[in-house]
Amino acid sequence: MAYLGNAPAEKYISFERQVFTIVNSQTAYTLSHSVTNENDIRLVVNNIVQEPGSGKAYTASGTTLTLSAALVNGTDEMYCVFLGRAVGTVNAPAGSVGTAQLAADSVTNAKIADDAISDEQLDPTVITGQTAETSIATDDLILLSDTSASGALRKMTRANFVSGVGETNSPNFHAYDAEHVLTSTTWTKINVATEVFNNGSAYDTSTSKFTVPSGEAGVYFFSGIYRMENDSGSAFLKFYKNGSALNNWVSESHGSAYFSVQQNILVNLSAGDYIEMYGYINVGNTNGITNISFQGFKVSS
């Protein structure tokens, strides 16, 4: 009989047959071609066609053939016939799959190789095109480019971001006292026992001493002032570090009723160092001082 057009090639294709070597007590065998399921083959055991399917004589998937019962070598014989035209798995040619063949959202994270996404695939307007944030919520995440790790992006919380940025100027303190008596012409420690605030708990009102806490070494600023009451003469003020005079003193002399003396200092301190305030007066009538103030704070680490 004549054909109209090209003769169909399928007319002359023979079904492929595979003969198996029986292994005692074995139910799993390897097919020479991959199949979708057991319906893609016809299995014959001892010249009897077997029924395919779960709970039947056999199942098949990929290149694995699974029997429901083991056969005996030397007694049983088994072969299969691959049905239809396809006798193996055919891969699509390289470069043949386009975007039209891909379903939406079909490419998952598991299918993307590590480090496969570069800046060429990223849209810079995703970030630059957004409205700038005017505040940061507690649970917001911030992305930073880590130059020490070849520009890798790192995420930080607000707490991570502000930690270590700038100085809190803590520990810090402010104390005062109404009056105190100094020994004339002798350097005398000035007691300042009323605490206004003491962030970091570094100032001890019982000893009028500021001690640098563990982990808080750095540069500190201290300020002290007191006033002479109804007397004439000279007054001086010094800061002592670990029991030794630390700085030159400021003095003021006068010939009438009242005057004040003040001292400021910046000093580099280690953990455990302590600072005290000392006064020296040379007056004629009374040794009393008033309006005493002692304060300080950490400037930087």
DODOKOL-477476 format. One record per residue: residue number from 1; x, y, z of N, C-alpha, C in turn; chain. Coordinates in steps of 0.1 Angstrom, whole numbers, plus 2048, in hexadecimal, padded with zeros to 3 digits. Each point is the difference from the previous one (the first is absolute). Example, Ala and Ser with C-alpha at 12.3 -4.5 7.8 and 13.67 -1.06 7.14 Angstrom:
# DODOKOL-477476
REC     i   n.u   n.v   n.w   ca.u   ca.v   ca.w   c.u   c.v   c.w   ch
REC     1   884   7C7   84E    7F7    80C    800   809   80C   800    A
REC     2   7FC   80B   7F9    809    80B    800   7F8   80B   808    A
# end
This chain:
# DODOKOL-477476
REC     i   n.u   n.v   n.w   ca.u   ca.v   ca.w   c.u   c.v   c.w   ch
REC     1   808   7F4   800    7F8    80C    800   809   80C   800    A
REC     2   7FD   80A   7F8    808    80C    7FF   7FD   809   80C    A
REC     3   80A   809   803    7FE    80A    80B   7FF   80E   7FA    A
REC     4   7F9   808   806    7FF    80E    7FC   80A   808   809    A
REC     5   80A   805   7F9    80B    807    807   80A   7F6   805    A
REC     6   808   804   80A    80B    7F8    805   7FA   7F4   808    A
REC     7   806   7F5   7FE    7FB    7F3    807   804   802   80F    A
REC     8   7F6   7FD   808    803    801    80F   80B   7F6   804    A
REC     9   80A   805   807    80C    7F8    804   7FC   7F6   80A    A
REC    10   7F5   803   808    7FC    7F7    80B   7FC   7F2   7FB    A
REC    11   7FC   800   7F4    7FC    7F3    7FA   80A   7F5   801    A
REC    12   80D   805   7FF    80B    7F6    7FF   808   7FF   80D    A
REC    13   7FB   805   80B    808    800    80C   7FC   7F3   808    A
REC    14   80A   7F9   805    7FD    7F4    807   801   803   80F    A
REC    15   7F8   7F9   808    800    801    80F   80D   7FA   805    A
REC    16   807   807   809    80C    7FB    806   7FD   7F6   80B    A
REC    17   809   7F6   801    7FE    7F5    809   80C   7FF   809    A
REC    18   7FE   7FE   80D    80B    7FE    80A   7FE   7F3   807    A
REC    19   80A   7F8   800    800    7F3    807   808   802   80D    A
REC    20   7FA   7FB   80B    806    802    80D   807   7F3   805    A
REC    21   80B   802   807    806    7F4    807   7FA   800   80E    A
REC    22   7FA   7F4   803    7FA    7FF    80D   80A   7FE   80B    A
REC    23   7FD   807   80B    809    800    80C   7F6   7FB   80C    A
REC    24   804   7F5   806    7F8    7FB    80B   7FE   80A   80B    A
REC    25   7F3   800   805    7FC    809    80B   800   80F   7FC    A
REC    26   802   803   7F4    800    80E    7FB   7F3   804   7FA    A
REC    27   7FB   80C   804    7F3    804    7F9   802   80D   7F8    A
REC    28   80C   807   802    803    80C    7F8   809   7FE   7F5    A
REC    29   7FD   804   7F4    808    7FE    7F4   802   80E   7F9    A
REC    30   80A   801   7F8    803    80D    7F9   7FC   7FF   7F2    A
REC    31   7F7   809   7FB    7FC    801    7F2   80B   807   7F8    A
REC    32   801   7FC   7F4    80A    806    7F7   7FB   80E   7FB    A
REC    33   7F3   803   802    7FB    80D    7FC   7F7   805   80B    A
REC    34   800   80D   802    7F7    806    80A   7F2   800   7FB    A
REC    35   7F7   7FE   80A    7F1    800    7FC   7F9   809   80A    A
REC    36   7F4   804   7FC    7F8    808    809   7FA   7F8   80B    A
REC    37   7FA   7F4   7FD    7FA    7F7    809   800   7F2   7FA    A
REC    38   7FA   7F7   807    800    7F2    7FC   7F8   7FD   7F3    A
REC    39   7F7   80A   7FD    7F8    7FE    7F3   808   802   7F4    A
REC    40   80C   805   801    809    802    7F4   807   7F4   7FC    A
REC    41   7FF   7F5   807    806    7F3    7FD   7F6   7F5   801    A
REC    42   803   7F5   7F8    7F8    7F3    802   80A   7F6   806    A
REC    43   7FD   7FB   80C    809    7F7    806   7FB   7F2   7FE    A
REC    44   809   7F7   7FC    7FD    7F2    7FE   808   7F7   809    A
REC    45   7FA   7F7   808    807    7F7    809   7FC   7F2   7FC    A
REC    46   80A   7F8   7FC    7FD    7F2    7FC   7F5   7FF   7F6    A
REC    47   801   80A   7F6    7F8    801    7F4   7F1   804   804    A
REC    48   7FE   806   80C    7F3    804    804   801   810   802    A
REC    49   7F7   807   7F9    800    80F    802   7FB   803   80E    A
REC    50   807   809   807    7FD    804    80E   7F7   80C   800    A
REC    51   7F8   801   80A    7F7    80C    802   808   80B   807    A
REC    52   801   80C   7FA    807    80B    807   7F7   807   80A    A
REC    53   807   807   809    7F9    808    80A   804   7FD   80E    A
REC    54   7FD   809   809    803    7FE    80E   7F6   7F5   806    A
REC    55   806   7F7   807    7F8    7F5    805   7FF   7F5   7F6    A
REC    56   805   802   7F3    800    7F5    7F6   80D   7FA   7FF    A
REC    57   804   7FC   7F3    80C    7F8    7FE   80D   809   801    A
REC    58   7FF   80D   7FB    80C    808    800   7FC   80F   7FF    A
REC    59   80A   808   804    7FF    80F    7FE   80D   804   7FA    A
REC    60   800   80C   7FA    80C    805    7F9   800   80F   801    A
REC    61   80C   806   802    802    80F    800   80E   803   7FD    A
REC    62   802   809   7F6    80E    802    7FC   806   7F4   7FA    A
REC    63   80B   7FC   805    807    7F4    7FB   7FF   7F4   80A    A
REC    64   7F7   801   80A    7FE    7F6    80A   7F3   7F8   7FE    A
REC    65   802   7F3   7FF    7F5    7F7    7FF   7FF   7F8   80D    A
REC    66   7F4   800   806    7FE    7FA    80D   7F6   7F5   7FF    A
REC    67   804   7F3   803    7F6    7F5    800   7F9   7FE   80D    A
REC    68   7F4   7FB   800    7F9    7FE    80C   805   7F3   807    A
REC    69   807   7F7   7F9    806    7F4    806   80D   7FD   7F9    A
REC    70   809   7FA   807    80D    7FD    7FA   7FF   7F3   7F7    A
REC    71   809   7FF   7F6    800    7F4    7F8   80C   7F8   803    A
REC    72   801   7F4   7FA    80B    7F6    803   808   7FF   7F3    A
REC    73   80D   802   802    80A    7FE    7F5   801   7F2   7FB    A
REC    74   7FF   7FE   7F3    801    7F2    7FB   7F2   7FA   7FE    A
REC    75   7F6   805   806    7F2    7FB    7FF   7F8   80A   7F9    A
REC    76   801   80D   803    7F7    80A    7FA   808   808   7F6    A
REC    77   7F8   805   7F6    805    809    7F6   7F8   80D   7FF    A
REC    78   807   80B   7FD    7F8    80D    800   806   809   7F5    A
REC    79   7F7   806   7F9    804    80B    7F7   7F5   80B   7FF    A
REC    80   804   80B   7FB    7F6    80B    7FE   801   806   7F3    A
REC    81   7F5   806   7FB    7FF    807    7F3   7FC   80E   803    A
REC    82   808   809   7FB    7FE    80F    802   7F5   804   7F5    A
REC    83   7F5   804   805    7F5    803    7F7   801   80E   7FB    A
REC    84   7FA   803   7F4    800    80D    7FA   80D   803   7F9    A
REC    85   800   80D   7FB    80C    804    7F8   80C   803   809    A
REC    86   7FD   807   80C    80B    804    809   806   7F5   807    A
REC    87   80D   7FE   7FE    807    7F5    807   80B   806   809    A
REC    88   7FF   80D   803    80A    806    809   7FC   80E   803    A
REC    89   806   806   80A    7FD    80E    804   807   809   7F6    A
REC    90   7F8   80A   7FA    806    809    7F7   800   80E   806    A
REC    91   80C   806   801    802    80D    806   7FD   80B   7F5    A
REC    92   7FB   80B   804    7FE    80B    7F7   80E   805   7FB    A
REC    93   801   803   7F4    80D    806    7FB   804   80C   808    A
REC    94   80D   802   801    805    80C    807   7FB   80D   7FA    A
REC    95   7FC   809   808    7FB    80D    7FB   7F2   800   7FA    A
REC    96   7F9   7F4   801    7F3    7FF    7F9   7F4   804   809    A
REC    97   802   802   80D    7F6    804    809   800   80F   802    A
REC    98   7F5   806   7FD    7FF    80F    802   7F7   803   80B    A
REC    99   7FD   80D   803    7F8    805    80B   7F2   7FB   7FE    A
REC   100   7FB   7FE   7F4    7F2    7FC    7FD   7FE   7F2   805    A
REC   101   80A   7F8   801    7FE    7F2    804   801   7FF   810    A
REC   102   804   80A   807    801    800    80E   7F3   805   806    A
REC   103   7FB   7F9   80A    7F4    805    807   804   80B   80A    A
REC   104   7F7   809   803    803    80B    809   805   7FA   80E    A
REC   105   80A   806   806    805    7FC    80D   805   7F2   800    A
REC   106   804   7FA   7F4    804    7F2    800   80F   7FE   804    A
REC   107   808   80B   7FF    80E    7FF    804   801   803   80F    A
REC   108   803   7F6   808    801    802    80F   80E   802   804    A
REC   109   802   804   80D    80D    802    806   809   7F4   7FE    A
REC   110   7FA   7F4   801    808    7F4    7FF   807   7FE   7F2    A
REC   111   7FA   807   7F6    805    7FE    7F3   80A   80C   7FC    A
REC   112   802   809   809    80A    80B    7FE   80D   7FD   807    A
REC   113   80A   7FF   7F8    80D    7FD    806   805   80B   80A    A
REC   114   807   7FD   80A    806    809    809   809   80A   7F9    A
REC   115   7FF   80D   804    808    80B    7F9   7FD   801   7F2    A
REC   116   7F4   7FC   7FB    7FD    801    7F2   7FA   80D   7FC    A
REC   117   7FB   807   80A    7FA    80D    7FD   80A   80B   801    A
REC   118   802   808   7F6    80A    80B    800   7F8   80D   7FE    A
REC   119   808   80B   801    7F9    80D    7FF   7FA   803   7F2    A
REC   120   803   7F8   7F6    7FA    801    7F3   7F2   7FC   800    A
REC   121   7FC   7F6   809    7F2    7FC    801   7F8   808   80A    A
REC   122   806   809   808    7F9    807    80A   7FC   80E   7FA    A
REC   123   7F4   804   804    7FB    80D    7FC   804   80A   80A    A
REC   124   809   80A   7FD    804    809    80A   7F5   809   805    A
REC   125   7F5   802   7F8    7F5    808    805   7F8   7FA   80B    A
REC   126   802   7F3   802    7F9    7F9    80B   802   807   80D    A
REC   127   80D   805   802    803    807    80C   800   80F   7FE    A
REC   128   807   805   7F5    801    80F    7FE   7F2   806   7FD    A
REC   129   7F7   7F8   7FA    7F3    805    7FD   7F6   801   80B    A
REC   130   804   7FC   80C    7F7    800    80B   801   80D   808    A
REC   131   7F5   803   807    800    80C    808   809   7FE   80C    A
REC   132   808   809   803    80A    7FF    80B   7F8   7FF   80D    A
REC   133   805   7F7   809    7FA    7FF    80D   804   80B   809    A
REC   134   7F7   806   808    803    80B    809   802   7FB   80E    A
REC   135   7FD   7F3   803    802    7FB    80D   802   7F1   7FF    A
REC   136   806   7F9   80A    803    7F2    800   7F8   7FA   80B    A
REC   137   7F8   7F6   7FD    7F9    7F8    80A   809   7F6   807    A
REC   138   7FC   7FC   80B    809    7F7    808   803   7F3   7F8    A
REC   139   7F6   7FA   7F9    802    7F4    7F9   804   802   7F1    A
REC   140   803   80C   7FC    804    802    7F2   80E   7FA   7FE    A
REC   141   803   7FB   7F4    80D    7FC    7FC   807   80A   7F7    A
REC   142   80D   802   802    807    809    7F7   80B   7F8   7F9    A
REC   143   801   802   7F3    80A    7F9    7F7   80C   809   7FF    A
REC   144   80C   7FA   802    80D    807    7FF   809   7F8   7F6    A
REC   145   808   807   7F9    80A    7F9    7F7   80D   7FF   808    A
REC   146   804   7F4   803    80C    7FD    808   80C   800   7F7    A
REC   147   808   80B   800    80C    801    7F7   80A   7F6   803    A
REC   148   801   7FC   80D    80A    7F6    804   7FD   7F2   7FB    A
REC   149   7F4   7FE   7FB    7FB    7F3    7FB   7FC   801   7F1    A
REC   150   808   808   7F9    7FE    802    7F1   7F2   805   7FD    A
REC   151   7FB   80A   809    7F4    806    7FD   7F3   7F8   804    A
REC   152   802   7F5   807    7F5    7F7    804   7F6   808   808    A
REC   153   7F3   7FE   7FD    7F5    807    808   7FE   7FA   80D    A
REC   154   800   808   80B    7FD    7FB    80D   7F4   807   805    A
REC   155   7F8   7F9   808    7F4    806    806   802   803   80F    A
REC   156   7FB   80B   804    801    805    80E   7F3   804   805    A
REC   157   7FE   7FF   80D    7F4    806    806   803   80E   805    A
REC   158   7F6   807   804    803    80D    805   80A   800   80C    A
REC   159   7FE   7F6   809    809    7FF    80B   80E   7FD   7FC    A
REC   160   802   7F7   7F6    80D    7FE    7FB   806   80D   7FA    A
REC   161   7F8   807   7F9    805    80C    7F9   805   80B   809    A
REC   162   7F8   802   80B    804    80B    809   80B   7FC   80A    A
REC   163   801   7F3   802    80A    7FB    809   80E   804   7FC    A
REC   164   808   807   808    80D    804    7FD   801   80C   7F7    A
REC   165   7F5   806   7FC    800    80C    7F8   7FF   80C   809    A
REC   166   80B   809   7FF    800    80C    809   803   7FC   80E    A
REC   167   7FF   809   80A    803    7FE    80E   7F3   803   808    A
REC   168   7FF   7F9   80B    7F4    802    809   805   809   80B    A
REC   169   80D   803   801    805    809    80B   7FD   7FA   80E    A
REC   170   7FF   7F3   800    7FE    7F9    80D   80C   7F7   802    A
REC   171   804   7FF   80D    7FA    806    80C   802   80F   802    A
REC   172   7F6   806   807    800    80E    803   7F9   803   80D    A
REC   173   804   80B   806    7FA    803    80D   800   80F   803    A
REC   174   7F8   804   809    800    80D    805   7FC   800   80F    A
REC   175   809   806   808    7FE    800    80F   802   80E   805    A
REC   176   7FA   803   80C    802    80E    806   800   7FE   80F    A
REC   177   804   80B   806    800    801    80F   7FE   80E   804    A
REC   178   7F9   803   80B    7FD    80D    804   80C   807   806    A
REC   179   808   7F9   809    80B    807    806   80A   7F5   804    A
REC   180   80D   805   802    80A    7F8    805   80B   808   806    A
REC   181   808   7FB   809    80B    807    807   80D   7FA   7FB    A
REC   182   809   809   7FB    80D    7FC    7FC   80A   805   80A    A
REC   183   80B   7F9   801    80B    804    808   809   80A   7F9    A
REC   184   801   80C   806    808    80A    7F9   80E   7FC   7FD    A
REC   185   805   804   7F4    80D    7FE    7FB   804   7F1   800    A
REC   186   7F5   7F7   7FE    803    7F2    7FE   7F6   7FA   7F6    A
REC   187   806   7F8   7F7    7F7    7FA    7F6   7F7   7F6   807    A
REC   188   7F3   802   7FF    7F6    7F8    807   7F5   7FB   7F6    A
REC   189   7FD   7F3   801    7F6    7FA    7F7   7F2   806   803    A
REC   190   7F9   804   7F6    7F3    806    801   7F5   7F5   7FF    A
REC   191   7F8   7FF   80A    7F6    7F6    800   7F3   806   7F9    A
REC   192   7FB   7F8   7F6    7F4    805    7F9   7F6   7F4   801    A
REC   193   7F7   801   809    7F8    7F4    804   7F2   7FF   7FA    A
REC   194   7FB   80B   7FA    7F2    7FF    7FB   800   7FE   7F1    A
REC   195   7FA   7F4   7FC    801    7FC    7F2   7F3   805   7F9    A
REC   196   803   806   7F4    7F5    804    7F7   7FC   7F5   7F6    A
REC   197   80B   7FB   7FA    7FE    7F4    7F8   80D   7F9   7FF    A
REC   198   800   7F3   7FD    80C    7F8    800   7FE   7F4   7F7    A
REC   199   800   803   7F3    7FF    7F6    7F6   80C   7F7   7FE    A
REC   200   7FF   7F3   802    80B    7F7    800   805   7FD   80E    A
REC   201   7FA   806   80A    804    7FE    80E   80F   800   803    A
REC   202   806   80A   7FA    80F    801    802   804   80A   80B    A
REC   203   7F7   808   805    803    80A    80A   7FA   7FB   80D    A
REC   204   809   800   80B    7FC    7FC    80D   7FF   80C   809    A
REC   205   7F4   803   805    7FE    80B    808   806   7FF   80E    A
REC   206   802   7F3   804    806    7FE    80E   80F   803   800    A
REC   207   806   800   7F4    80F    803    800   802   80C   7F7    A
REC   208   7F6   805   7F9    802    80B    7F7   80B   7FD   7F6    A
REC   209   7FE   7F4   7FA    80A    7FB    7F7   7FA   7FA   7F3    A
REC   210   805   804   7F5    7FB    7FA    7F3   80A   7F6   7FC    A
REC   211   7FB   7F3   7FD    809    7F5    7FC   7FB   7FB   7F3    A
REC   212   80A   7FE   7F6    7FD    7FB    7F3   7FB   7F2   801    A
REC   213   7F4   7FC   7FB    7FC    7F2    801   807   7F8   7F6    A
REC   214   7FF   7F3   802    807    7F6    7F6   7FA   802   7F2    A
REC   215   808   800   7F6    7FC    802    7F2   7FD   80E   7FC    A
REC   216   802   80A   809    7FD    80E    7FD   80C   809   7FF    A
REC   217   80C   7FA   7FD    80C    809    7FF   7FE   809   7F4    A
REC   218   806   80C   801    7FF    80A    7F6   803   80E   805    A
REC   219   7FC   80A   7F8    803    80E    803   7F4   805   808    A
REC   220   802   807   80B    7F6    805    809   802   80F   802    A
REC   221   7F4   807   802    800    80E    803   7FB   802   80E    A
REC   222   807   808   809    7FC    803    80D   7FF   80F   802    A
REC   223   7F7   804   809    7FF    80E    803   7FC   802   80F    A
REC   224   806   809   806    7FE    803    80E   7FF   80F   803    A
REC   225   7F9   804   80B    7FE    80E    803   7FC   801   80F    A
REC   226   805   80A   807    7FB    803    80D   802   80F   802    A
REC   227   7F9   806   80B    800    80E    802   805   803   80F    A
REC   228   808   809   801    805    805    80D   7F5   809   806    A
REC   229   7FE   7FF   80D    7F5    808    806   806   80B   809    A
REC   230   7FE   80D   7FD    802    80B    80A   80F   800   805    A
REC   231   809   7FF   7F6    80E    800    805   808   805   7F4    A
REC   232   80D   803   803    809    804    7F7   80D   7F7   800    A
REC   233   806   800   7F4    80C    7F8    7FF   801   7F9   7F3    A
REC   234   805   7F3   800    801    7F8    7F3   7FA   7F2   802    A
REC   235   7FC   7FB   7F5    7FA    7F2    800   804   7F9   7F3    A
REC   236   802   7F3   802    805    7F8    7F5   7F8   7F3   7FF    A
REC   237   801   7F9   7F4    7F8    7F4    7FE   809   7F6   7F7    A
REC   238   801   7F4   804    807    7F6    7F8   7F8   7F3   7FF    A
REC   239   802   7F8   7F6    7FB    7F3    7FF   80B   7F6   802    A
REC   240   7FD   7F6   808    80A    7F5    803   7FC   7F3   7F9    A
REC   241   80A   7FA   7FA    7FE    7F3    7FA   807   7F5   808    A
REC   242   7F9   7F6   805    806    7F5    808   808   805   80C    A
REC   243   7FB   80C   806    807    805    80C   80B   80A   7FD    A
REC   244   803   803   7F3    80B    809    7FD   7FA   80C   7F8    A
REC   245   806   80C   802    7FB    80C    7F9   802   7FE   7F1    A
REC   246   7F6   805   7F9    7FF    7FD    7F2   803   80C   7F7    A
REC   247   7FD   80C   805    800    80C    7F8   804   80C   808    A
REC   248   804   80B   7F8    802    80D    806   7F3   805   806    A
REC   249   800   809   809    7F4    805    806   7FC   80E   7FB    A
REC   250   7F4   804   801    7FB    80D    7FD   7FE   807   80D    A
REC   251   804   80D   801    7FF    807    80D   7FA   80E   7FD    A
REC   252   7FA   805   80A    7FB    80E    7FF   802   806   80E    A
REC   253   805   80C   7FF    801    808    80D   7F7   80C   800    A
REC   254   7FD   805   80B    7F7    80B    801   802   807   80D    A
REC   255   7FA   80C   801    801    807    80D   7F2   803   806    A
REC   256   7F5   7FA   7FB    7F3    803    805   7FA   7F3   806    A
REC   257   7F2   7FE   7FD    7F9    7F6    807   800   7F2   7FA    A
REC   258   7FC   7FF   7F3    7FE    7F3    7FA   808   7FE   7F3    A
REC   259   804   7F4   7FE    806    7FD    7F3   7FF   7F0   7FD    A
REC   260   801   7FC   7F4    7FF    7F2    7FC   80D   7FB   7F9    A
REC   261   802   7F3   801    80C    7FA    7F9   7FA   7F4   7F8    A
REC   262   805   7FF   7F4    7FB    7F5    7F7   80B   7FA   7F9    A
REC   263   7FF   7F2   7FD    80A    7F9    7F8   7F9   7F6   7F7    A
REC   264   805   7FF   7F3    7FB    7F6    7F7   80C   7F8   7FA    A
REC   265   7FE   7F4   7FD    80B    7F8    7FB   7FB   7F4   7F8    A
REC   266   808   7FD   7F5    7FF    7F4    7F8   80B   7F6   804    A
REC   267   7FD   7F4   802    80A    7F6    805   7FD   7F2   7FA    A
REC   268   80A   7F9   7FC    7FF    7F3    7FB   801   7F6   80C    A
REC   269   7F6   7F8   802    7FF    7F7    80B   7FE   7F2   7FC    A
REC   270   806   7F7   809    7FE    7F1    7FE   7F6   7FB   80A    A
REC   271   7FB   7F4   7FE    7F6    7FA    809   807   7FF   80E    A
REC   272   7F9   804   80A    805    800    80E   806   80D   804    A
REC   273   804   809   7F7    805    80D    804   7F5   808   807    A
REC   274   804   808   80A    7F5    808    807   805   80F   801    A
REC   275   7F6   809   800    802    80E    800   7F9   806   80C    A
REC   276   808   809   807    7FA    808    80C   803   80E   7FE    A
REC   277   7F9   809   807    801    80E    7FF   806   806   80D    A
REC   278   80B   808   7FF    807    805    80C   800   80F   7FF    A
REC   279   7FF   807   80C    801    80E    801   80B   805   809    A
REC   280   804   80C   7FE    80B    807    808   7FC   80E   801    A
REC   281   800   805   80D    7FC    80E    802   80B   807   809    A
REC   282   801   80C   7FE    809    809    809   7F8   80C   803    A
REC   283   7F9   800   80B    7F7    80B    803   802   805   80F    A
REC   284   7FA   80B   803    803    806    80D   7F6   7FC   80B    A
REC   285   7F3   7FF   7FC    7F6    7FF    80B   7F9   7F2   801    A
REC   286   7FB   7FA   7F5    7F8    7F4    801   805   7F6   7F6    A
REC   287   7FE   7F3   802    804    7F5    7F7   7F4   7FA   7F9    A
REC   288   7F5   806   801    7F4    7FA    7FA   7FF   803   7F1    A
REC   289   7FB   7F6   7F8    7FD    802    7F2   7F2   7FB   7FE    A
REC   290   7F9   805   7F6    7F2    7FD    7FD   7FE   7FE   7F1    A
REC   291   7F4   7FC   7FC    7FD    7FF    7F2   809   7F7   7F9    A
REC   292   803   7F4   805    809    7F7    7FB   7FA   7F7   7F5    A
REC   293   807   7FE   7F5    7FA    7F8    7F5   80C   7F8   7FA    A
REC   294   7FD   7F3   7FD    80A    7F7    7FB   7F8   7F7   7F5    A
REC   295   805   800   7F4    7FA    7F8    7F5   80A   7FC   7F6    A
REC   296   7FB   7F6   7F8    809    7FA    7F6   7F9   7F7   7F7    A
REC   297   806   7FD   7F4    7FA    7F6    7F7   80A   7FB   7F6    A
REC   298   7FD   7F4   7FB    809    7FA    7F6   7FF   807   7F2    A
REC   299   80B   804   7FA    7FF    807    7F3   801   7F6   7F5    A
REC   300   809   7F7   801    802    7F6    7F5   808   7F4   805    A
REC   301   7FF   7F5   7FA    807    7F4    803   80F   801   7FD    A
# end
